[in-house]
Amino acid sequence: MTVELGEIVPAGCELLAFGEPVHAEPAFRHRRNAMLAELAGRGFRSIVLEVDRVAALVVDDYVREGVGELESVLSAGFSHGWGAFAGNRELVVWLREYNSTREAPDRIALHGFDAPMENMSAPSPRGFLRYTREYLGLDPDLPGGPDERWSRTEAVLDPAQSPGRSADAVRLRLIADELWIELHRRAPALMAATSREAWLRARTWLTAGIGLLRYHRACAEPEEPGSARISRLLAVRDVLMAENLLDLRHIAAPALVCGHNSHLRRGASRWVLGDLDLSWAGAGSIVAPLLGPRYTVIAGSLGSSAAIGLGDPAPDTYEGRLAAGLTPAGEVAPAGVRGDVEPRQGYQPLDADTVAGVDAVWHIPAA
């Protein structure tokens, strides 16, 4: 039985999470865009994407204030190369047009909730701390250089080559703690001298820098079996995502949150990657028990897809049985897990754990 979106979103919902089972299928971005247009009429004033939170500030400046040019905003404001996706371009263009005719309180903001990193690399934290030091009027010089020693792929893959446990890293963590105290101690005066938005931006940069120091520290931990090490790094990244979501809940709610099902659903996340069987606590599993009914999750589901070369599902699978549209999770009958997915497609099929960890499923039969 399919239902309308309003039947799933409870009163008082602060974060409505819409997951996708694969990033490469455009249909979910188009569905997301249509969902935001509907939610705008229900008082939602933010969309939060699975992109670097600091980089997304560039997009927010453009969609709310018209700062910058579209092409450069798409290039600089979306991490993972996702500014090239047509659905993201459509979103940014629509937001700018929507906001251009509205007063500031009624404009829709765009935020990111990911940390500033990729799967195989993470930048130096120095630039993020430097931004906050300059905002505070402090000397921007910092230990820890050159930045390339942090950003190399080897610094993530090989603990022996990571600077995360070095003397410079320890010093940077102490400096970051001092900056956090100073930023908040001086908050009233700083906001009066600049603005609340400028202060929040400095805190966002600092939060990202602290998160990178934590991640690099995890990269430098002594070697473990492959699954355990990678699972721990995935867990650290999702902790940073959860921190961002909980922070954004205070300044952006009610918001539509969009990312991969594995990051947003309740319960443990799992990813089978070749010989690696990875399991960790996703951001949704951290946020959900803290927010209760203020956090609602819709998982995305896909039948066939020309974009990723995915054929029709077997009729006895979740994807084979679901009707097009939105189905409450309690109405989704137990079914088999589809076995026709190849690793190159990147699609994560529905299973019992995913259905149990969401409030509803949005199924797209063919894309």
C-alpha positions as a printed Julia matrix, in Angstrom:
367×3 Matrix{Float64}:
  0.0     0.0     0.0
  1.56    3.28   -1.09
  0.88    6.54    0.73
  1.5    10.25    0.33
  4.6    11.9     1.81
  2.56   13.82    4.38
  1.35   10.54    5.9
  4.93    9.55    6.73
  6.27   12.82    8.14
  5.07   13.28   11.74
  4.35   16.62   13.35
  7.53   17.94   14.93
  9.85   16.12   12.53
 13.17   17.99   12.46
 15.23   15.82   10.12
 13.51   13.93    7.32
 16.12   11.59    5.83
 15.7    10.32    2.28
 18.23    7.65    1.4
 19.38    6.3    -1.92
 20.73    2.77   -2.49
 23.27    3.92   -5.09
 24.74    7.34   -5.84
 25.07    6.83   -9.61
 21.34    6.56  -10.4
 19.95   10.02  -11.34
 16.33    9.14  -10.55
 16.86    9.58   -6.82
 18.16   13.13   -7.26
 15.12   14.01   -9.35
 12.86   12.44   -6.7
 14.72   14.39   -4.0
 14.21   17.66   -5.86
 10.47   17.04   -6.22
 10.28   16.1    -2.54
 11.95   19.36   -1.5
  9.52   21.4    -3.6
  6.64   19.7    -1.76
  8.25   20.1     1.66
  8.89   23.8     1.05
  5.12   24.22    1.25
  5.18   22.48    4.63
  7.67   24.86    6.21
 10.95   23.06    5.47
 13.69   25.64    4.97
 16.83   23.5     4.5
 18.18   20.66    2.42
 21.21   18.78    3.74
 23.28   16.69    1.32
 25.96   14.04    1.74
 28.72   16.42    0.66
 31.53   18.24    2.44
 29.89   20.67    4.87
 32.55   23.35    4.44
 32.51   23.18    0.64
 28.7    23.4     0.65
 28.94   26.86    2.21
 29.81   28.07   -1.31
 26.55   26.63   -2.64
 24.53   28.11    0.21
 25.99   31.56   -0.45
 24.87   31.24   -4.05
 21.36   29.87   -3.54
 20.47   32.24   -0.71
 22.39   35.4    -1.58
 23.35   35.05   -5.26
 27.09   35.11   -4.48
 29.29   33.61   -7.22
 28.66   32.05  -10.61
 26.77   28.82  -11.2
 29.59   26.85  -12.86
 32.2    27.68  -10.24
 29.71   27.01   -7.45
 28.92   23.55   -8.83
 32.63   22.79   -9.15
 33.76   24.08   -5.76
 30.67   23.48   -3.66
 30.03   19.78   -4.25
 32.62   17.29   -3.05
 33.09   13.86   -4.69
 32.66   15.48   -8.13
 28.89   15.57   -7.63
 28.53   19.07   -9.05
 28.58   17.35  -12.46
 25.31   15.54  -11.75
 22.4    17.06  -13.67
 20.09   16.64  -10.67
 22.38   18.73   -8.48
 22.55   21.47  -11.1
 18.74   21.44  -11.3
 18.53   21.68   -7.51
 20.88   24.68   -7.32
 19.1    26.5   -10.15
 15.69   25.87   -8.57
 16.85   27.0    -5.13
 18.33   30.22   -6.52
 15.1    31.01   -8.4
 12.96   30.11   -5.39
 15.01   32.22   -3.0
 15.38   35.23   -5.3
 11.74   36.23   -4.75
 11.66   35.71   -0.98
 12.82   37.54    2.11
 15.77   36.03    4.0
 13.74   34.12    6.66
 11.74   32.32    3.95
 14.7    31.23    1.81
 15.8    27.6     1.65
 19.37   26.9     2.73
 21.66   24.17    1.43
 24.06   22.41    3.78
 26.43   19.44    3.66
 26.79   16.86    6.41
 29.89   14.98    5.25
 33.43   15.57    6.48
 35.95   17.09    4.03
 37.43   13.8     2.83
 37.25   11.06    0.22
 37.48    7.31    0.73
 41.19    7.21   -0.07
 42.37   10.62    1.1
 41.82   13.29    3.73
 43.32   16.79    3.61
 45.47   18.52    6.16
 43.51   20.07    9.04
 45.76   23.14    9.06
 43.77   25.21    6.58
 40.56   24.65    8.53
 42.13   25.73   11.81
 43.8    28.67   10.07
 40.43   29.99    8.92
 39.22   30.17   12.5
 42.48   31.71   13.75
 42.15   34.47   11.18
 38.52   35.06   12.16
 39.69   35.42   15.76
 42.47   37.81   14.74
 45.23   35.38   15.72
 48.52   34.52   14.02
 47.63   32.11   11.2
 50.91   30.18   11.37
 50.49   26.58   12.46
 52.7    23.49   12.84
 52.09   20.33   10.86
 53.33   21.13    7.35
 53.76   20.4     4.55
 50.1    19.73    3.85
 50.95   17.02    1.31
 52.06   14.69    4.11
 48.45   14.62    5.3
 46.64   14.45    1.98
 48.55   11.56    0.39
 46.6     8.33   -0.15
 49.32    6.5     1.78
 48.49    8.57    4.86
 45.09    6.87    4.96
 46.03    3.38    3.78
 49.29    2.87    5.72
 49.4     3.68    9.46
 53.18    3.97    9.3
 52.9     6.85    6.82
 50.12    8.73    8.61
 50.99   11.91   10.51
 47.97   11.4    12.76
 50.03   10.38   15.84
 52.95   12.73   15.23
 54.09   15.51   17.56
 52.67   18.04   15.09
 49.28   16.32   15.25
 49.29   16.4    19.05
 50.13   20.09   19.0
 47.4    20.82   16.43
 44.82   19.04   18.58
 45.78   21.23   21.55
 45.54   24.34   19.37
 42.14   23.22   18.09
 40.85   22.81   21.64
 42.11   26.28   22.52
 40.43   27.73   19.42
 37.14   26.07   20.35
 37.21   27.66   23.79
 38.27   31.06   22.44
 35.62   31.04   19.71
 32.85   30.35   22.22
 34.26   32.53   25.0
 34.21   35.52   22.7
 30.99   34.57   20.91
 28.85   37.55   22.03
 31.46   40.12   21.03
 32.35   38.32   17.82
 28.75   38.07   16.68
 28.2    41.73   17.45
 31.33   42.74   15.54
 30.71   40.44   12.55
 27.44   38.49   12.45
 25.88   35.3    13.73
 26.38   33.78   10.26
 30.09   34.66   10.23
 30.56   33.14   13.68
 28.74   29.95   12.66
 30.9    29.73    9.55
 34.07   29.96   11.62
 32.75   27.23   13.91
 31.92   25.05   10.88
 35.49   25.35    9.61
 36.87   24.6    13.06
 34.57   21.6    13.49
 35.83   20.22   10.18
 39.45   20.7    11.25
 38.87   18.91   14.55
 37.12   16.1    12.67
 40.08   15.71   10.34
 42.46   15.5    13.3
 40.32   12.71   14.73
 40.2    10.89   11.41
 43.95   11.16   10.83
 44.49    9.86   14.36
 42.37    6.83   13.48
 44.37    6.36   10.26
 47.56    6.2    12.33
 46.37    3.47   14.68
 48.48    0.29   14.5
 47.64   -2.12   11.7
 44.61   -4.37   12.13
 43.02   -7.02    9.9
 41.61   -5.33    6.78
 37.92   -5.48    7.68
 38.48   -4.2    11.23
 40.64   -1.25   10.16
 38.36   -0.09    7.34
 35.24   -0.6     9.44
 36.77    1.64   12.12
 37.59    4.37    9.6
 34.05    4.19    8.19
 32.73    4.44   11.73
 34.81    7.55   12.48
 33.55    9.23    9.32
 29.94    8.46   10.22
 30.48    9.84   13.72
 31.57   13.1    12.07
 28.47   12.98    9.87
 26.26   12.42   12.92
 27.87   15.37   14.72
 27.12   17.57   11.71
 23.51   16.4    11.54
 22.94   17.05   15.23
 24.5    20.49   14.89
 22.47   21.33   11.79
 19.33   20.22   13.56
 19.7    23.3    15.77
 20.26   25.79   12.94
 18.53   24.23    9.9
 15.48   22.26   11.08
 13.13   21.23    9.71
 15.39   19.88    6.99
 15.36   17.28    4.24
 18.52   15.18    4.62
 19.72   13.22    1.57
 22.45   10.61    1.42
 23.1     6.91    1.07
 20.78    4.47    2.84
 23.77    3.1     4.75
 24.45    6.49    6.36
 20.86    7.38    7.21
 19.04    4.24    8.32
 18.79    3.12   11.92
 20.83    0.1    12.94
 24.29   -1.04   11.92
 25.56   -0.37    8.42
 27.13   -3.11    6.33
 29.15   -3.1     3.14
 30.55   -6.22    1.47
 33.51   -5.15   -0.64
 35.27   -8.09   -2.26
 36.74  -10.15    0.57
 35.96   -7.45    3.12
 32.79   -7.65    5.2
 32.48   -4.22    6.78
 30.12   -3.27    9.61
 29.86   -0.04   11.61
 27.45    2.36   13.3
 26.12    4.74   10.65
 25.18    8.34   11.27
 21.47    7.48   11.34
 21.96    4.84   14.02
 23.58    7.54   16.21
 21.11   10.33   15.5
 17.9     8.3    15.64
 17.86    7.34   19.35
 18.8    10.9    20.3
 16.02   12.54   18.31
 13.33    9.85   18.49
 10.27   10.78   16.36
 11.99   14.02   15.32
 14.08   11.85   12.97
 12.24   10.11   10.13
 13.89    7.88    7.52
 12.77    6.91    4.03
 14.97    4.37    2.23
 15.33    4.44   -1.53
 14.78    1.27   -3.56
 15.44    0.57   -7.24
 14.09   -1.99   -9.67
 16.01   -1.64  -12.94
 18.4     1.08  -14.07
 19.92    1.8   -17.45
 22.41    4.18  -15.83
 24.13    1.44  -13.82
 23.15   -1.56  -15.99
 20.83   -3.1   -13.41
 18.22   -5.5   -14.76
 14.76   -6.35  -13.48
 14.66   -7.88   -9.99
 13.37  -11.39   -9.35
  9.68  -11.32   -8.37
 10.32  -12.83   -4.93
 12.72  -10.06   -3.83
 11.89   -6.84   -1.98
 12.43   -4.83   -5.16
 10.35   -7.31   -7.17
  7.37   -7.04   -4.83
  7.3    -3.33   -4.03
  4.89   -1.02   -5.82
  6.1     2.28   -7.22
  6.06    5.13   -4.71
  6.1     5.38   -0.94
  5.28    2.35    1.22
  5.31    2.4     5.04
  7.96    0.01    6.35
  5.34   -1.87    8.36
  3.54   -2.68    5.1
  6.64   -4.15    3.42
  6.31   -7.95    3.56
  9.39  -10.12    4.13
 11.07  -11.06    0.87
 14.31  -12.31   -0.61
 17.42  -10.25   -1.2
 18.19   -9.81   -4.88
 21.31  -11.58   -6.04
 21.76  -10.08   -9.49
 23.85   -7.1    -8.37
 27.48   -6.73   -9.43
 30.0    -4.79   -7.28
 30.73   -2.34  -10.14
 27.1    -1.17  -10.04
 27.4     0.04   -6.46
 23.79   -0.85   -5.67
 22.93   -2.07   -2.17
 19.77   -4.21   -2.32
 17.0    -3.97    0.21
 17.11   -6.51    3.01
 15.26   -7.12    6.25
 17.7    -5.02    8.31
 17.33   -2.0     6.04
 13.53   -2.19    6.09
 13.56   -2.56    9.88
 15.74    0.55   10.16
 13.47    2.95    8.28
  9.95    4.35    8.44
  9.12    3.89    4.77
 10.55    2.84    1.42
 10.37    4.85   -1.8
 10.59    2.42   -4.71
 11.47    3.39   -8.26
 10.64    0.35  -10.45
 12.55    1.43  -13.55
 14.92    4.3   -14.23
